[in-house]
């Protein structure tokens, strides 16, 4: 079973069936007080709703958890801070990347489970780098149940481009690696299949094609793709197949550096569909959220691999 947030409502996904039930929507943060709401985690054991709001012109994040009957507020970040990516970590904990909005200073916080030390500590900026809150101003994170943590963002110490910081299980200090040819790239996603295989995706400036860097046995390298538009969302299924949504609303799937575009059907009003998000629920079982070209319809698309 899984869950999706579409048009401000929680939809439950069971096999090929999508249903709306009032129960999973009880207590869901809604209304003008919240700028955005997103759902993360695994339903129903570690399901969270992340709501962003602005109080007295200062941005903050409120975290809700599903207690089995309704959504309940668990915590609020300090003013001018926000929760970014988070996921299931080791020792049955959930770890989150926290970011100060004004300075970009990153940190990590255990938001579920026992807050045992240590948690990863981002590398400090060099003393001569004025205005740098950290060596890398992390915007995205990939958290693994093995205890490994990766985070990526602007390489403030270098003055240009992006970098990834990797922490081994139980380590406070990580290792920083610059991402190749990442000057001016807007980072959108960081995906880790395991501690030695990861991908960073984004939107490159000008007429450059989609940005995709891959981490392998020899470190990080630029990976060429046929996608001419920037990547706004990158995700992976349990078998390591990648799914990408581009800025132009296309859907692509790739494995072993081989990519293919996934054709999308027409909407019920016969207009074209632009993808907004993708969710690889399981290998061969992927869901896409999209909008019709005229913006009148929001659609949910499903692809299932048939065996035999």
C-alpha positions, 0 to 999 in steps of 0.5 A: 500500500502507498499514499499520494497527495493530489489536489490537497487530498490524501489518496491511498494506493492498493495495487492498481486501485486508487481510493479516497477515504476521509480517514487518512485526511483527518487532521491534514494541514490545509488552508491559507496558513500553509504555503505548501504541503507534501507527504513523505515516508512509508504508509502507514508506519512512517508517514509524515506531512511536511507543511511550510508556513510563514509567520511574521514574514519568517518561514518555518516548517511544521511536521505532522505524523500519522498516528493511525487515526489522524495527522498530528503536529509533531514539531515546528522548526525554529523561525527561518528554518525548514526541513528538507529531504529526510528518510529512514535511517539506521537504528529505526530512526528517521533523519532530516536535513534542516536548513536555515532559510536566510544563510543556507546553513545546513544541519541534521536532526533525528525526527523519529526514533531515539535521538542518539548521537552522533548525527552527521555534522556538515563541514565548516567553511574555510576561515577566509570564506566570508559569507559561507555558513558551511563548506557546502550549503546542502539543499538535498539529502539521500539517507540510507538505512545502512547509516550512510548519508549523502547531502548536496548543494552549493560548494561555498568553499570553492566559490562555484559549482555544487558538491556532495558530502558523504558520511559513513555510518556513525561518523560526524565528519564527512568527505566533500567531493565536487560535482563535475561541470556543475557551475550554475546548475540548479540542483533538484534531486539527490538519489542514492541506490546504495553507499557507492552508487548515487545520482545528482540531477538538476537544471543546467544554465543556458542551452545546456542539456539536463544535468546528471552526475553519477557516483561510482567506483571512481568518484563522480562523473558527468553522465550524458542523457538524451534529455534536452531539458532540465530535470526537476525530479529524479527517483529510483525503484528498488531495482535501481531503475531511474525515473526523471521528470523534465522541466518540459513535463516529459518522463524518462526512464534509465538504467546503466546510462541508457535512457528512453522517453516514456510516452504519456497519453492524452487527457480526457479533454484530448489535451497533452499531459505534462508530468509534474512528479513521479513515484516508482512504487515498486519495480514495474509499478510507477505512478506519475502525477501530471497536468493537462496542457490547458491546466484544467485537469490534474491527472494520475498515470500508472504504468505496470510491468506485465510478466509473461 
